[in-house]
């Protein structure tokens, strides 16, 4: 009641990775994660079901810029 748990910000390598949302062409399923800029490999972090999930992803990793979508 008096004390709240502080949420830790998670980090990522901003020089070698960029945040992206991968969207399935067939089902429309969206997954947020990070894409390696050198190998273009994608690392999944969380499933995006609605705007609240996207806001949580942005807040957890302190992302302010627009996140591109890849298919």
Long-range contacts (C-beta under 8 A, 24 or more apart in sequence): 7-59, 7-60, 9-60, 9-61, 9-62, 10-60, 10-61, 11-61, 11-62, 12-61, 17-43, 18-68, 19-57, 19-61, 19-63, 19-67, 20-67, 20-68, 20-69, 20-70, 21-48, 21-54, 21-67, 21-68, 21-69, 21-70, 22-69, 22-70, 22-71, 23-69, 23-70, 23-71, 24-71, 25-71, 30-69, 32-57, 32-67, 35-70, 42-70
